[in-house]
Amino acid sequence: MTIALWIVQILLALVFFWAGGMKLFQENKAMEMMVWAREASRSFLIFVGVAEIIGGIGLILPGALGILPVLTLLAAIGTAIILILAALLHARRKEKGVGINIVFLLLALFVVIGHILIK
């Protein structure tokens, strides 16, 4: 179970680093790829990007350092919330992104449940 959790955590962290990094450091590319980003304020785009980067860090760093492992559980809950909100946004706008958000949501929930069961 631990190996599966690490694999999923790393995968989710990479996705969140990529998505958050694009919103923070490649704003034009984010707006090109994500229709909603064109209509969102710059401050909201930065907020989402920072939240995604922090979520990615939280999925990896506490476990890798062995410090406050509960932070990984909290990061997984936070990323799940981000993914729920993203799925709702895409569904409301009738965009294609809902399916991938649900797949990553299921992975985040796997991490949440895995960390609860390990305790």
MINU-406868 format. One line per 3 residues: their letters; for each residue x, y, z of N, C-alpha, C. Coordinates in pm, 1 decimal. Each point is the difference from the previous one (the first is absolute). Example, Ala and Ser with C-alpha at 12.3 -4.5 7.8 and 13.67 -1.06 7.14 Angstrom:
BEGIN
as	1319.0 -569.0 780.0 -89.0 119.0 0.0 90.0 120.0 0.0 ~ -35.0 105.0 -72.0 82.0 119.0 6.0 -77.0 109.0 73.0
This chain:
BEGIN
mti	82.9 -119.8 0.0 -82.9 119.8 0.0 86.9 125.5 0.0 ~ 108.6 -2.2 76.1 86.1 117.1 9.1 59.4 36.1 -135.9 ~ 42.8 -99.6 -75.1 58.4 26.9 -132.3 -105.2 59.2 -92.7
alw	-120.0 -54.4 2.7 -108.3 53.0 -84.0 -32.0 144.1 37.9 ~ -1.0 28.2 129.8 -26.0 137.4 44.6 107.6 94.5 -51.2 ~ 125.2 -40.0 10.9 108.3 85.5 -48.2 -9.6 24.4 -150.1
ivq	-32.0 -103.0 -75.2 -12.5 15.8 -145.5 -110.1 100.3 -32.3 ~ -114.7 -14.6 64.1 -113.0 89.5 -26.2 31.4 141.5 48.8 ~ 63.9 11.8 115.6 35.5 131.8 52.1 95.5 71.9 -95.1
ill	99.2 -70.9 -51.6 95.5 60.7 -92.6 -70.6 41.2 -128.3 ~ -85.9 -87.0 -52.1 -75.7 33.3 -121.4 -84.5 125.4 21.9 ~ -75.4 3.7 109.6 -83.0 116.7 29.3 85.0 124.9 19.1
alv	111.3 -13.1 70.7 87.4 115.1 22.4 51.3 54.3 -132.9 ~ 41.6 -87.5 -90.5 48.1 45.0 -130.7 -109.4 74.3 -77.2 ~ -121.3 -52.9 5.4 -111.9 65.2 -68.2 -26.2 137.8 60.0
ffw	1.9 7.8 132.5 -26.2 127.7 65.6 114.8 98.2 -20.0 ~ 126.0 -47.9 -1.6 112.5 89.1 -30.0 -12.2 55.2 -141.6 ~ -35.2 -87.2 -94.8 -13.6 43.4 -139.4 -111.9 102.7 -13.7
agg	-117.5 -33.4 52.9 -115.7 89.3 -14.5 22.2 131.8 74.3 ~ 49.6 -8.4 122.2 24.6 121.7 77.3 111.2 83.5 -59.6 ~ 105.1 -66.9 -45.3 111.5 71.4 -62.9 -42.4 73.4 -125.6
mkl	-86.6 -62.8 -77.3 -47.5 65.5 -121.1 -79.6 125.8 35.0 ~ -84.4 -10.5 100.5 -81.5 115.8 40.0 86.8 113.1 55.5 ~ 108.3 -36.2 68.4 85.8 101.2 61.9 106.1 55.8 -94.6
fqe	60.5 -86.1 -81.1 117.0 41.4 -76.7 -21.4 5.8 -150.6 ~ -109.8 -56.4 -48.5 -30.7 2.1 -142.9 -146.1 40.0 -18.4 ~ -31.0 116.9 48.5 -138.9 45.5 1.3 -62.2 -1.0 -140.0
nka	75.3 42.9 -100.6 -54.0 2.2 -136.5 -32.5 -140.7 -49.5 ~ 88.8 -95.8 30.8 -25.3 -138.4 -39.7 -121.3 -54.9 73.7 ~ -13.9 34.9 128.2 -116.1 -44.3 78.2 -128.0 53.8 -62.5
mem	1.6 125.6 -38.0 -119.9 59.6 -60.7 -30.2 -61.7 -136.0 ~ 104.8 -38.6 -71.2 -18.7 -64.2 -129.7 -61.9 -138.5 15.3 ~ 44.5 -73.9 102.6 -45.7 -137.2 18.5 -131.1 -10.1 77.8
mvw	-24.4 95.9 88.6 -115.5 -6.9 89.2 -91.0 119.8 -24.8 ~ -114.4 -25.9 -59.2 -92.6 107.3 -35.7 -40.4 80.3 122.9 ~ -26.1 -67.5 111.9 -44.1 70.5 120.0 104.6 100.2 47.9
are	129.0 -30.0 -24.8 107.9 87.8 46.9 -3.8 135.5 -69.4 ~ -51.2 3.8 -121.9 -10.9 128.0 -72.2 -100.9 91.8 66.3 ~ -99.1 -60.6 64.1 -108.2 78.4 60.1 23.4 25.8 149.5
asr	96.8 -67.5 58.6 29.1 16.1 142.6 94.1 118.2 21.1 ~ -5.0 56.1 118.3 92.7 108.8 32.1 140.3 -57.7 17.1 ~ 98.3 83.8 -19.0 139.2 -42.7 16.5 24.2 -45.8 143.7
sfl	-58.5 68.6 96.5 20.6 -37.4 140.1 -61.0 -136.8 30.0 ~ -113.1 -32.5 -60.9 -60.2 -132.3 20.0 88.7 -107.6 -61.7 ~ 54.4 28.0 -118.4 89.0 -94.8 -66.1 123.9 -25.0 86.2
ifv	54.9 104.9 58.8 115.2 -14.0 89.2 -38.8 -79.6 124.5 ~ -115.8 30.4 57.6 -47.7 -72.9 118.3 -9.7 -149.3 -28.5 ~ -61.2 -36.2 -110.8 -16.3 -141.8 -34.9 137.0 -63.3 -23.3
gva	88.3 70.0 -70.0 133.8 -52.2 -25.1 77.3 -25.4 127.9 ~ -5.7 94.6 93.4 69.0 -16.9 128.6 -60.6 -117.1 78.0 ~ -132.1 -10.0 1.4 -66.1 -110.0 69.9 42.2 -135.0 -58.3
eii	12.9 -6.6 -131.4 40.2 -125.2 -63.6 145.0 -35.0 32.7 ~ 88.1 98.5 -2.1 141.0 -24.7 33.0 12.8 -44.9 146.5 ~ -69.0 67.8 89.5 4.9 -37.9 142.1 -55.7 -141.5 19.5
ggi	-107.3 -32.4 -71.4 -55.7 -135.2 8.0 100.1 -104.2 -46.2 ~ 68.5 28.1 -110.4 101.4 -92.7 -50.2 114.1 -19.5 98.6 ~ 45.5 110.2 59.9 106.6 -8.2 100.7 -46.8 -82.3 119.6
gli	-122.8 24.1 43.3 -54.3 -71.2 115.7 -17.6 -149.0 -22.5 ~ -15.9 -39.6 -124.0 -13.7 -142.8 -30.0 132.4 -74.4 11.1 ~ 111.3 71.5 -13.2 131.0 -64.4 -5.2 87.3 29.7 121.8
lpg	16.1 126.2 32.2 101.0 41.9 96.5 -15.0 -59.5 140.8 ~ -118.9 0.5 60.6 -9.4 -55.7 136.7 42.5 -146.9 6.6 ~ -42.3 -77.9 -95.5 37.3 -141.5 -0.3 146.5 -21.2 -30.7
alg	53.1 80.0 -91.1 140.7 -14.0 -36.9 91.6 39.4 115.4 ~ -40.4 99.1 78.1 81.2 46.0 111.8 -35.1 -70.3 131.3 ~ -114.4 -68.5 2.6 -43.7 -66.8 121.6 -43.1 97.4 108.7
ilp	-41.9 118.4 -40.7 -41.9 103.2 95.2 -148.6 27.9 -19.0 ~ -76.2 -10.3 107.5 -143.9 26.9 -1.1 -71.8 -67.7 -117.7 ~ -0.9 -132.5 -4.2 -63.7 -70.1 -111.7 -149.2 30.9 -15.2
vlt	-62.6 53.4 103.5 -141.0 37.9 -12.1 -18.4 108.2 -107.0 ~ 106.6 75.3 -29.0 -9.7 103.6 -103.3 -26.2 -60.6 -138.4 ~ 48.9 -121.5 -22.2 -28.2 -66.8 -128.1 -149.0 -30.0 -11.4
lla	-59.4 -45.6 107.8 -145.0 -23.8 0.6 -74.3 130.5 -26.9 ~ 39.6 106.8 66.7 -66.0 129.4 -21.0 19.9 50.7 -143.2 ~ 118.8 -21.5 -55.9 25.2 40.1 -138.6 -87.6 -80.3 -95.5
aig	-16.8 -128.2 27.0 -85.4 -83.3 -85.3 -145.2 46.3 7.5 ~ -45.0 36.3 119.4 -136.1 54.1 14.6 -11.6 131.3 -76.2 ~ 101.3 85.4 12.9 -1.4 127.8 -70.9 -0.1 -16.2 -151.0
tai	81.1 -94.0 -51.3 1.2 -21.8 -144.8 -133.7 -58.3 -46.3 ~ -60.6 -84.1 82.7 -132.4 -53.5 -35.2 -102.0 113.3 -10.1 ~ 6.4 94.9 92.7 -91.7 114.8 -5.0 23.6 82.0 -126.5
ili	126.9 24.1 -33.1 31.8 73.0 -123.1 -59.4 -72.3 -120.9 ~ 14.3 -132.5 -2.7 -49.3 -77.7 -113.9 -152.2 -1.0 -7.3 ~ -66.1 -3.2 114.7 -146.8 8.8 0.3 -43.9 134.1 -56.8
laa	63.6 107.1 46.9 -35.6 133.5 -48.9 30.1 15.1 -149.2 ~ 111.8 -58.1 -45.0 33.0 5.2 -142.4 -103.3 -76.1 -83.1 ~ -40.9 -117.5 48.1 -100.7 -78.1 -72.3 -132.2 76.5 -7.6
llh	-38.2 63.9 111.1 -123.8 79.0 0.2 9.4 118.2 -96.5 ~ 115.3 65.7 -1.6 20.1 111.8 -92.7 -13.7 -45.6 -144.7 ~ 68.6 -109.5 -34.0 -5.2 -49.6 -137.9 -140.3 -50.0 -36.0
arr	-67.6 -64.4 93.1 -135.3 -49.0 -26.2 -95.7 116.8 -22.3 ~ 11.2 102.0 84.8 -87.1 117.1 -14.2 22.2 70.0 -134.4 ~ 124.5 0.0 -45.2 33.8 65.4 -126.8 -14.8 -94.5 -119.9
kek	-40.2 -125.1 27.3 -15.6 -102.4 -104.2 130.3 -20.6 -78.2 ~ 110.4 -7.0 75.2 131.3 -22.6 -59.8 38.0 -146.9 12.3 ~ 107.6 -37.5 -67.8 41.8 -139.3 -5.8 76.8 -47.8 123.3
gvg	49.4 88.0 83.6 91.4 -36.6 106.3 -56.3 -78.6 115.7 ~ -128.2 -25.7 2.8 -61.2 -65.5 115.8 54.7 -141.3 21.1 ~ 12.9 -76.0 -105.8 43.5 -139.6 11.6 137.1 -14.0 63.4
ini	96.2 79.0 -44.9 135.6 -10.1 54.8 2.4 48.0 144.3 ~ -83.2 101.0 32.3 -8.8 45.1 139.2 -51.6 -112.4 89.1 ~ -95.6 -75.6 -47.6 -55.5 -110.1 79.2 102.7 -111.6 17.2
vfl	77.1 -29.0 -104.0 105.1 -102.3 11.6 101.1 41.0 106.8 ~ 47.1 124.6 -6.1 96.9 45.9 99.8 -63.6 13.0 138.2 ~ -128.1 32.3 5.4 -71.8 3.3 127.9 0.2 -138.7 63.7
lla	-26.2 -102.0 -78.8 1.6 -137.3 51.8 138.7 -37.0 52.1 ~ 104.3 45.5 -69.4 136.0 -25.7 47.2 26.8 72.8 132.4 ~ -46.0 124.3 9.5 17.5 76.1 124.5 -75.2 -67.7 114.3
lfv	-119.6 -49.4 -28.4 -77.5 -70.3 103.0 67.5 -130.8 40.9 ~ 66.0 -65.7 -94.6 78.6 -119.6 31.2 109.4 34.2 101.6 ~ 66.5 113.9 -20.8 103.9 43.1 93.2 -60.5 32.8 136.3
vig	-112.0 69.1 1.1 -67.7 34.3 126.7 -33.1 -128.2 76.3 ~ -67.9 -92.4 -65.7 -42.1 -124.3 66.0 121.6 -83.2 41.1 ~ 99.7 -4.9 -87.0 121.1 -74.7 33.0 67.8 52.2 124.7
hil	8.2 131.3 13.1 65.6 57.2 118.0 -85.4 -16.6 125.9 ~ -130.1 -0.2 -16.2 -86.1 -26.1 115.8 15.5 -143.8 46.8 ~ 5.8 -94.5 -94.3 12.7 -141.6 34.6 136.7 -33.7 60.1
ik	103.9 70.2 -42.8 135.0 -26.3 49.7 11.1 40.5 146.8 ~ -71.3 102.5 39.5 9.4 51.4 138.8 -47.6 -101.1 99.8
